[in-house]
Amino acid sequence: MNLVTLEQAKEHLRVDGNDEDDLIQLKLDAAHEQAVQYLNRSVYDTQAEVDAAVDEDRPMVVNASVKTAILLTLGHLYANRETADIPDGARALLTPWRIHWGV
């Protein structure tokens, strides 16, 4: 499940047509995974999905910051095809929602 649709991703990237759909979907999946890993928590589309989550540690409903961070990371991965880091802007949007595990 992606928190951002392929259509939203293509709109963000300003891509028309379907020639790069597979590549965009691959990078969108990676951006989604990076965001969720950075947050250290599961993220769902709806409160009903959160309520149904079993044995999850502090799941959350997706918000605008998380979606925007995914789109920023996607844009970075799409434009810089040789890098795989989370851009600073995306990290700034995700950090308030991140679970920090004790040391």
N, CA, C and O atoms as CSV, one atom per row, in Angstrom:
chain,resi,resn,atom,element,x,y,z
A,1,MET,N,N,0.839,-1.174,0.000
A,1,MET,CA,C,0.000,0.000,0.000
A,1,MET,C,C,0.888,1.243,0.000
A,1,MET,O,O,1.802,1.387,0.812
A,2,ASN,N,N,0.589,2.113,-0.920
A,2,ASN,CA,C,1.289,3.389,-0.949
A,2,ASN,C,C,0.398,4.481,-0.399
A,2,ASN,O,O,-0.811,4.488,-0.631
A,3,LEU,N,N,0.990,5.388,0.318
A,3,LEU,CA,C,0.270,6.511,0.895
A,3,LEU,C,C,0.095,7.635,-0.112
A,3,LEU,O,O,-0.688,8.559,0.104
A,4,VAL,N,N,0.829,7.548,-1.211
A,4,VAL,CA,C,0.760,8.503,-2.311
A,4,VAL,C,C,0.489,7.692,-3.579
A,4,VAL,O,O,1.157,6.689,-3.831
A,5,THR,N,N,-0.478,8.121,-4.365
A,5,THR,CA,C,-0.814,7.383,-5.579
A,5,THR,C,C,0.164,7.696,-6.711
A,5,THR,O,O,0.875,8.701,-6.682
A,6,LEU,N,N,0.180,6.828,-7.685
A,6,LEU,CA,C,1.010,7.054,-8.866
A,6,LEU,C,C,0.588,8.346,-9.561
A,6,LEU,O,O,1.436,9.083,-10.065
A,7,GLU,N,N,-0.704,8.626,-9.592
A,7,GLU,CA,C,-1.195,9.850,-10.224
A,7,GLU,C,C,-0.675,11.086,-9.485
A,7,GLU,O,O,-0.259,12.057,-10.117
A,8,GLN,N,N,-0.699,11.050,-8.153
A,8,GLN,CA,C,-0.162,12.172,-7.374
A,8,GLN,C,C,1.332,12.324,-7.625
A,8,GLN,O,O,1.843,13.439,-7.737
A,9,ALA,N,N,2.022,11.204,-7.710
A,9,ALA,CA,C,3.466,11.231,-7.946
A,9,ALA,C,C,3.782,11.858,-9.301
A,9,ALA,O,O,4.670,12.705,-9.405
A,10,LYS,N,N,3.062,11.444,-10.333
A,10,LYS,CA,C,3.304,11.989,-11.669
A,10,LYS,C,C,2.972,13.472,-11.733
A,10,LYS,O,O,3.658,14.237,-12.411
A,11,GLU,N,N,1.926,13.875,-11.034
A,11,GLU,CA,C,1.596,15.300,-10.983
A,11,GLU,C,C,2.718,16.084,-10.307
A,11,GLU,O,O,3.103,17.158,-10.770
A,12,HIS,N,N,3.242,15.534,-9.200
A,12,HIS,CA,C,4.345,16.192,-8.492
A,12,HIS,C,C,5.585,16.304,-9.384
A,12,HIS,O,O,6.270,17.327,-9.386
A,13,LEU,N,N,5.858,15.249,-10.134
A,13,LEU,CA,C,7.034,15.228,-11.010
A,13,LEU,C,C,6.801,15.964,-12.326
A,13,LEU,O,O,7.730,16.177,-13.105
A,14,ARG,N,N,5.544,16.350,-12.561
A,14,ARG,CA,C,5.143,16.997,-13.817
A,14,ARG,C,C,5.447,16.101,-15.017
A,14,ARG,O,O,6.016,16.531,-16.020
A,15,VAL,N,N,5.041,14.829,-14.870
A,15,VAL,CA,C,5.237,13.841,-15.922
A,15,VAL,C,C,3.886,13.558,-16.570
A,15,VAL,O,O,2.919,13.214,-15.891
A,16,ASP,N,N,3.834,13.707,-17.889
A,16,ASP,CA,C,2.649,13.332,-18.655
A,16,ASP,C,C,2.933,12.010,-19.359
A,16,ASP,O,O,4.088,11.679,-19.630
A,17,GLY,N,N,1.905,11.277,-19.645
A,17,GLY,CA,C,2.091,10.010,-20.341
A,17,GLY,C,C,2.411,8.893,-19.370
A,17,GLY,O,O,2.524,9.095,-18.161
A,18,ASN,N,N,2.553,7.706,-19.944
A,18,ASN,CA,C,2.737,6.500,-19.124
A,18,ASN,C,C,4.069,5.798,-19.354
A,18,ASN,O,O,4.296,4.714,-18.817
A,19,ASP,N,N,4.943,6.397,-20.137
A,19,ASP,CA,C,6.200,5.736,-20.499
A,19,ASP,C,C,7.064,5.382,-19.286
A,19,ASP,O,O,7.748,4.359,-19.297
A,20,GLU,N,N,7.040,6.202,-18.259
A,20,GLU,CA,C,7.907,5.990,-17.102
A,20,GLU,C,C,7.165,5.481,-15.872
A,20,GLU,O,O,7.701,5.531,-14.765
A,21,ASP,N,N,5.955,4.998,-16.048
A,21,ASP,CA,C,5.148,4.569,-14.902
A,21,ASP,C,C,5.852,3.537,-14.029
A,21,ASP,O,O,5.822,3.639,-12.803
A,22,ASP,N,N,6.484,2.548,-14.647
A,22,ASP,CA,C,7.165,1.513,-13.860
A,22,ASP,C,C,8.315,2.096,-13.041
A,22,ASP,O,O,8.482,1.765,-11.867
A,23,LEU,N,N,9.098,2.957,-13.662
A,23,LEU,CA,C,10.218,3.600,-12.962
A,23,LEU,C,C,9.712,4.496,-11.833
A,23,LEU,O,O,10.255,4.472,-10.728
A,24,ILE,N,N,8.684,5.277,-12.107
A,24,ILE,CA,C,8.130,6.168,-11.083
A,24,ILE,C,C,7.553,5.355,-9.936
A,24,ILE,O,O,7.748,5.711,-8.773
A,25,GLN,N,N,6.846,4.273,-10.236
A,25,GLN,CA,C,6.272,3.439,-9.181
A,25,GLN,C,C,7.370,2.823,-8.323
A,25,GLN,O,O,7.237,2.755,-7.101
A,26,LEU,N,N,8.447,2.375,-8.949
A,26,LEU,CA,C,9.580,1.805,-8.205
A,26,LEU,C,C,10.166,2.833,-7.241
A,26,LEU,O,O,10.409,2.531,-6.073
A,27,LYS,N,N,10.389,4.040,-7.735
A,27,LYS,CA,C,10.954,5.099,-6.890
A,27,LYS,C,C,9.953,5.572,-5.841
A,27,LYS,O,O,10.350,5.941,-4.736
A,28,LEU,N,N,8.670,5.566,-6.165
A,28,LEU,CA,C,7.635,5.908,-5.196
A,28,LEU,C,C,7.617,4.872,-4.070
A,28,LEU,O,O,7.511,5.230,-2.897
A,29,ASP,N,N,7.718,3.605,-4.421
A,29,ASP,CA,C,7.771,2.545,-3.402
A,29,ASP,C,C,8.979,2.742,-2.485
A,29,ASP,O,O,8.871,2.587,-1.268
A,30,ALA,N,N,10.125,3.082,-3.071
A,30,ALA,CA,C,11.337,3.310,-2.278
A,30,ALA,C,C,11.180,4.523,-1.371
A,30,ALA,O,O,11.593,4.484,-0.212
A,31,ALA,N,N,10.589,5.598,-1.881
A,31,ALA,CA,C,10.378,6.803,-1.070
A,31,ALA,C,C,9.433,6.507,0.088
A,31,ALA,O,O,9.646,6.989,1.201
A,32,HIS,N,N,8.402,5.725,-0.164
A,32,HIS,CA,C,7.459,5.318,0.879
A,32,HIS,C,C,8.190,4.507,1.947
A,32,HIS,O,O,8.036,4.766,3.140
A,33,GLU,N,N,8.985,3.528,1.518
A,33,GLU,CA,C,9.733,2.688,2.464
A,33,GLU,C,C,10.697,3.521,3.297
A,33,GLU,O,O,10.810,3.314,4.506
A,34,GLN,N,N,11.391,4.457,2.666
A,34,GLN,CA,C,12.334,5.301,3.402
A,34,GLN,C,C,11.615,6.124,4.461
A,34,GLN,O,O,12.101,6.249,5.585
A,35,ALA,N,N,10.470,6.681,4.116
A,35,ALA,CA,C,9.721,7.499,5.072
A,35,ALA,C,C,9.275,6.666,6.268
A,35,ALA,O,O,9.444,7.084,7.413
A,36,VAL,N,N,8.710,5.500,6.011
A,36,VAL,CA,C,8.213,4.649,7.095
A,36,VAL,C,C,9.373,4.158,7.961
A,36,VAL,O,O,9.251,4.118,9.185
A,37,GLN,N,N,10.477,3.791,7.353
A,37,GLN,CA,C,11.645,3.359,8.128
A,37,GLN,C,C,12.176,4.492,8.997
A,37,GLN,O,O,12.536,4.271,10.153
A,38,TYR,N,N,12.225,5.689,8.453
A,38,TYR,CA,C,12.712,6.830,9.226
A,38,TYR,C,C,11.783,7.136,10.398
A,38,TYR,O,O,12.242,7.488,11.484
A,39,LEU,N,N,10.480,7.003,10.176
A,39,LEU,CA,C,9.508,7.279,11.228
A,39,LEU,C,C,9.544,6.242,12.351
A,39,LEU,O,O,9.114,6.532,13.467
A,40,ASN,N,N,10.044,5.055,12.078
A,40,ASN,CA,C,10.074,3.962,13.049
A,40,ASN,C,C,8.673,3.577,13.510
A,40,ASN,O,O,8.475,3.208,14.668
A,41,ARG,N,N,7.702,3.665,12.601
A,41,ARG,CA,C,6.335,3.305,12.940
A,41,ARG,C,C,5.571,2.994,11.663
A,41,ARG,O,O,5.980,3.388,10.570
A,42,SER,N,N,4.476,2.296,11.807
A,42,SER,CA,C,3.612,2.010,10.667
A,42,SER,C,C,2.710,3.200,10.410
A,42,SER,O,O,2.275,3.881,11.338
A,43,VAL,N,N,2.435,3.440,9.137
A,43,VAL,CA,C,1.598,4.565,8.732
A,43,VAL,C,C,0.481,4.021,7.848
A,43,VAL,O,O,0.722,3.249,6.920
A,44,TYR,N,N,-0.744,4.439,8.155
A,44,TYR,CA,C,-1.912,3.943,7.446
A,44,TYR,C,C,-2.708,5.086,6.836
A,44,TYR,O,O,-2.567,6.245,7.225
A,45,ASP,N,N,-3.550,4.730,5.866
A,45,ASP,CA,C,-4.397,5.717,5.189
A,45,ASP,C,C,-5.534,6.217,6.062
A,45,ASP,O,O,-5.909,7.386,5.975
A,46,THR,N,N,-6.089,5.356,6.901
A,46,THR,CA,C,-7.287,5.722,7.661
A,46,THR,C,C,-7.167,5.332,9.127
A,46,THR,O,O,-6.350,4.489,9.500
A,47,GLN,N,N,-7.999,5.963,9.950
A,47,GLN,CA,C,-8.048,5.620,11.372
A,47,GLN,C,C,-8.558,4.188,11.558
A,47,GLN,O,O,-8.136,3.500,12.487
A,48,ALA,N,N,-9.452,3.739,10.692
A,48,ALA,CA,C,-9.962,2.362,10.779
A,48,ALA,C,C,-8.820,1.358,10.619
A,48,ALA,O,O,-8.796,0.332,11.299
A,49,GLU,N,N,-7.884,1.648,9.728
A,49,GLU,CA,C,-6.727,0.764,9.545
A,49,GLU,C,C,-5.833,0.790,10.776
A,49,GLU,O,O,-5.289,-0.243,11.166
A,50,VAL,N,N,-5.675,1.950,11.387
A,50,VAL,CA,C,-4.888,2.062,12.624
A,50,VAL,C,C,-5.555,1.248,13.725
A,50,VAL,O,O,-4.891,0.502,14.444
A,51,ASP,N,N,-6.875,1.396,13.851
A,51,ASP,CA,C,-7.611,0.670,14.883
A,51,ASP,C,C,-7.519,-0.840,14.694
A,51,ASP,O,O,-7.544,-1.591,15.669
A,52,ALA,N,N,-7.413,-1.287,13.451
A,52,ALA,CA,C,-7.336,-2.718,13.158
A,52,ALA,C,C,-5.912,-3.266,13.278
A,52,ALA,O,O,-5.719,-4.482,13.273
A,53,ALA,N,N,-4.923,-2.392,13.383
A,53,ALA,CA,C,-3.523,-2.832,13.464
A,53,ALA,C,C,-3.308,-3.609,14.758
A,53,ALA,O,O,-3.663,-3.148,15.843
A,54,VAL,N,N,-2.725,-4.787,14.622
A,54,VAL,CA,C,-2.472,-5.649,15.770
A,54,VAL,C,C,-0.976,-5.651,16.057
A,54,VAL,O,O,-0.157,-5.768,15.145
A,55,ASP,N,N,-0.637,-5.522,17.313
A,55,ASP,CA,C,0.765,-5.567,17.740
A,55,ASP,C,C,1.633,-4.514,17.058
A,55,ASP,O,O,2.809,-4.754,16.787
A,56,GLU,N,N,1.061,-3.370,16.788
A,56,GLU,CA,C,1.820,-2.264,16.204
A,56,GLU,C,C,2.223,-1.312,17.317
A,56,GLU,O,O,1.447,-1.059,18.239
A,57,ASP,N,N,3.435,-0.786,17.230
A,57,ASP,CA,C,3.892,0.178,18.220
A,57,ASP,C,C,3.650,1.582,17.691
A,57,ASP,O,O,4.383,2.066,16.829
A,58,ARG,N,N,2.624,2.226,18.209
A,58,ARG,CA,C,2.260,3.611,17.885
A,58,ARG,C,C,2.042,3.852,16.390
A,58,ARG,O,O,2.714,4.698,15.800
A,59,PRO,N,N,1.108,3.116,15.766
A,59,PRO,CA,C,0.792,3.386,14.362
A,59,PRO,C,C,0.157,4.769,14.225
A,59,PRO,O,O,-0.357,5.320,15.198
A,60,MET,N,N,0.195,5.319,13.030
A,60,MET,CA,C,-0.383,6.644,12.816
A,60,MET,C,C,-1.113,6.699,11.484
A,60,MET,O,O,-0.857,5.904,10.579
A,61,VAL,N,N,-2.030,7.659,11.385
A,61,VAL,CA,C,-2.703,7.947,10.131
A,61,VAL,C,C,-1.828,8.934,9.364
A,61,VAL,O,O,-1.296,9.886,9.936
A,62,VAL,N,N,-1.690,8.697,8.075
A,62,VAL,CA,C,-0.869,9.570,7.247
A,62,VAL,C,C,-1.397,11.002,7.316
A,62,VAL,O,O,-2.603,11.233,7.414
A,63,ASN,N,N,-0.481,11.943,7.264
A,63,ASN,CA,C,-0.851,13.357,7.263
A,63,ASN,C,C,-0.134,14.059,6.103
A,63,ASN,O,O,0.644,13.443,5.374
A,64,ALA,N,N,-0.405,15.328,5.951
A,64,ALA,CA,C,0.165,16.088,4.836
A,64,ALA,C,C,1.696,16.123,4.885
A,64,ALA,O,O,2.352,16.088,3.844
A,65,SER,N,N,2.257,16.191,6.079
A,65,SER,CA,C,3.725,16.224,6.196
A,65,SER,C,C,4.351,14.945,5.676
A,65,SER,O,O,5.356,14.987,4.967
A,66,VAL,N,N,3.769,13.816,6.021
A,66,VAL,CA,C,4.314,12.530,5.575
A,66,VAL,C,C,4.162,12.388,4.064
A,66,VAL,O,O,5.100,11.972,3.384
A,67,LYS,N,N,2.998,12.726,3.537
A,67,LYS,CA,C,2.791,12.638,2.083
A,67,LYS,C,C,3.760,13.556,1.341
A,67,LYS,O,O,4.332,13.169,0.323
A,68,THR,N,N,3.940,14.767,1.854
A,68,THR,CA,C,4.851,15.705,1.210
A,68,THR,C,C,6.291,15.205,1.278
A,68,THR,O,O,7.044,15.353,0.316
A,69,ALA,N,N,6.675,14.619,2.398
A,69,ALA,CA,C,8.025,14.059,2.529
A,69,ALA,C,C,8.241,12.939,1.518
A,69,ALA,O,O,9.317,12.837,0.927
A,70,ILE,N,N,7.238,12.105,1.316
A,70,ILE,CA,C,7.343,11.033,0.318
A,70,ILE,C,C,7.515,11.634,-1.070
A,70,ILE,O,O,8.350,11.174,-1.848
A,71,LEU,N,N,6.738,12.649,-1.378
A,71,LEU,CA,C,6.850,13.296,-2.694
A,71,LEU,C,C,8.208,13.979,-2.878
A,71,LEU,O,O,8.796,13.906,-3.957
A,72,LEU,N,N,8.705,14.639,-1.836
A,72,LEU,CA,C,10.031,15.266,-1.930
A,72,LEU,C,C,11.120,14.217,-2.156
A,72,LEU,O,O,12.028,14.414,-2.964
A,73,THR,N,N,11.019,13.115,-1.441
A,73,THR,CA,C,12.003,12.033,-1.613
A,73,THR,C,C,11.888,11.435,-3.006
A,73,THR,O,O,12.899,11.163,-3.653
A,74,LEU,N,N,10.666,11.229,-3.469
A,74,LEU,CA,C,10.460,10.738,-4.829
A,74,LEU,C,C,11.109,11.664,-5.849
A,74,LEU,O,O,11.829,11.208,-6.737
A,75,GLY,N,N,10.857,12.959,-5.725
A,75,GLY,CA,C,11.443,13.922,-6.646
A,75,GLY,C,C,12.958,13.865,-6.637
A,75,GLY,O,O,13.600,13.954,-7.683
A,76,HIS,N,N,13.525,13.716,-5.450
A,76,HIS,CA,C,14.978,13.618,-5.311
A,76,HIS,C,C,15.500,12.344,-5.987
A,76,HIS,O,O,16.493,12.386,-6.713
A,77,LEU,N,N,14.835,11.223,-5.747
A,77,LEU,CA,C,15.257,9.961,-6.363
A,77,LEU,C,C,15.107,10.001,-7.886
A,77,LEU,O,O,15.927,9.441,-8.614
A,78,TYR,N,N,14.067,10.661,-8.352
A,78,TYR,CA,C,13.798,10.750,-9.784
A,78,TYR,C,C,14.820,11.641,-10.490
A,78,TYR,O,O,15.282,11.322,-11.586
A,79,ALA,N,N,15.165,12.749,-9.860
A,79,ALA,CA,C,16.092,13.709,-10.474
A,79,ALA,C,C,17.552,13.303,-10.311
A,79,ALA,O,O,18.382,13.603,-11.170
A,80,ASN,N,N,17.865,12.625,-9.220
A,80,ASN,CA,C,19.249,12.235,-8.909
A,80,ASN,C,C,19.314,10.716,-8.853
A,80,ASN,O,O,19.293,10.127,-7.772
A,81,ARG,N,N,19.389,10.109,-9.977
A,81,ARG,CA,C,19.210,8.659,-10.078
A,81,ARG,C,C,20.342,7.842,-9.489
A,81,ARG,O,O,20.259,6.614,-9.455
A,82,GLU,N,N,21.379,8.481,-9.034
A,82,GLU,CA,C,22.501,7.754,-8.450
A,82,GLU,C,C,22.568,7.900,-6.939
A,82,GLU,O,O,23.524,7.422,-6.328
A,83,THR,N,N,21.584,8.545,-6.312
A,83,THR,CA,C,21.597,8.715,-4.865
A,83,THR,C,C,20.353,8.082,-4.254
A,83,THR,O,O,19.358,7.858,-4.943
A,84,ALA,N,N,20.417,7.795,-2.960
A,84,ALA,CA,C,19.283,7.146,-2.304
A,84,ALA,C,C,19.033,7.706,-0.908
A,84,ALA,O,O,18.449,7.021,-0.068
A,85,ASP,N,N,19.458,8.921,-0.649
A,85,ASP,CA,C,19.280,9.486,0.684
A,85,ASP,C,C,17.964,10.255,0.785
A,85,ASP,O,O,17.369,10.636,-0.223
A,86,ILE,N,N,17.529,10.471,2.019
A,86,ILE,CA,C,16.336,11.282,2.254
A,86,ILE,C,C,16.763,12.748,2.230
A,86,ILE,O,O,17.670,13.134,2.966
A,87,PRO,N,N,16.126,13.567,1.400
A,87,PRO,CA,C,16.502,14.986,1.357
A,87,PRO,C,C,16.210,15.687,2.688
A,87,PRO,O,O,15.326,15.269,3.436
A,88,ASP,N,N,16.945,16.732,2.969
A,88,ASP,CA,C,16.780,17.464,4.229
A,88,ASP,C,C,15.357,17.959,4.444
A,88,ASP,O,O,14.850,17.905,5.565
A,89,GLY,N,N,14.704,18.439,3.390
A,89,GLY,CA,C,13.338,18.925,3.521
A,89,GLY,C,C,12.379,17.823,3.943
A,89,GLY,O,O,11.490,18.046,4.764
A,90,ALA,N,N,12.560,16.637,3.379
A,90,ALA,CA,C,11.720,15.496,3.751
A,90,ALA,C,C,11.986,15.089,5.195
A,90,ALA,O,O,11.056,14.812,5.953
A,91,ARG,N,N,13.239,15.057,5.560
A,91,ARG,CA,C,13.607,14.702,6.945
A,91,ARG,C,C,12.988,15.696,7.934
A,91,ARG,O,O,12.507,15.300,8.996
A,92,ALA,N,N,13.002,16.976,7.587
A,92,ALA,CA,C,12.412,18.001,8.470
A,92,ALA,C,C,10.907,17.793,8.632
A,92,ALA,O,O,10.361,18.021,9.711
A,93,LEU,N,N,10.240,17.364,7.570
A,93,LEU,CA,C,8.798,17.117,7.656
A,93,LEU,C,C,8.484,15.861,8.469
A,93,LEU,O,O,7.455,15.802,9.143
A,94,LEU,N,N,9.351,14.870,8.411
A,94,LEU,CA,C,9.102,13.599,9.103
A,94,LEU,C,C,9.503,13.619,10.575
A,94,LEU,O,O,8.878,12.944,11.393
A,95,THR,N,N,10.522,14.374,10.918
A,95,THR,CA,C,11.085,14.324,12.273
A,95,THR,C,C,10.068,14.544,13.390
A,95,THR,O,O,10.134,13.828,14.390
A,96,PRO,N,N,9.133,15.488,13.285
A,96,PRO,CA,C,8.166,15.649,14.400
A,96,PRO,C,C,7.301,14.417,14.648
A,96,PRO,O,O,6.762,14.245,15.742
A,97,TRP,N,N,7.168,13.575,13.653
A,97,TRP,CA,C,6.313,12.391,13.761
A,97,TRP,C,C,7.110,11.119,14.044
A,97,TRP,O,O,6.535,10.041,14.198
A,98,ARG,N,N,8.414,11.248,14.112
A,98,ARG,CA,C,9.300,10.094,14.272
A,98,ARG,C,C,9.273,9.581,15.705
A,98,ARG,O,O,9.177,10.357,16.656
A,99,ILE,N,N,9.360,8.268,15.843
A,99,ILE,CA,C,9.495,7.640,17.161
A,99,ILE,C,C,10.994,7.485,17.420
A,99,ILE,O,O,11.710,6.858,16.639
A,100,HIS,N,N,11.440,8.047,18.493
A,100,HIS,CA,C,12.855,7.923,18.874
A,100,HIS,C,C,12.954,6.851,19.944
A,100,HIS,O,O,12.428,7.012,21.045
A,101,TRP,N,N,13.608,5.787,19.628
A,101,TRP,CA,C,13.775,4.696,20.584
A,101,TRP,C,C,14.833,5.069,21.606
A,101,TRP,O,O,15.812,5.737,21.272
A,102,GLY,N,N,14.646,4.646,22.839
A,102,GLY,CA,C,15.607,4.926,23.906
A,102,GLY,C,C,16.949,4.280,23.648
A,102,GLY,O,O,17.042,3.262,22.962
A,103,VAL,N,N,17.982,4.876,24.200
A,103,VAL,CA,C,19.321,4.347,24.010
A,103,VAL,C,C,19.663,3.374,25.095
A,103,VAL,O,O,20.761,2.819,25.103
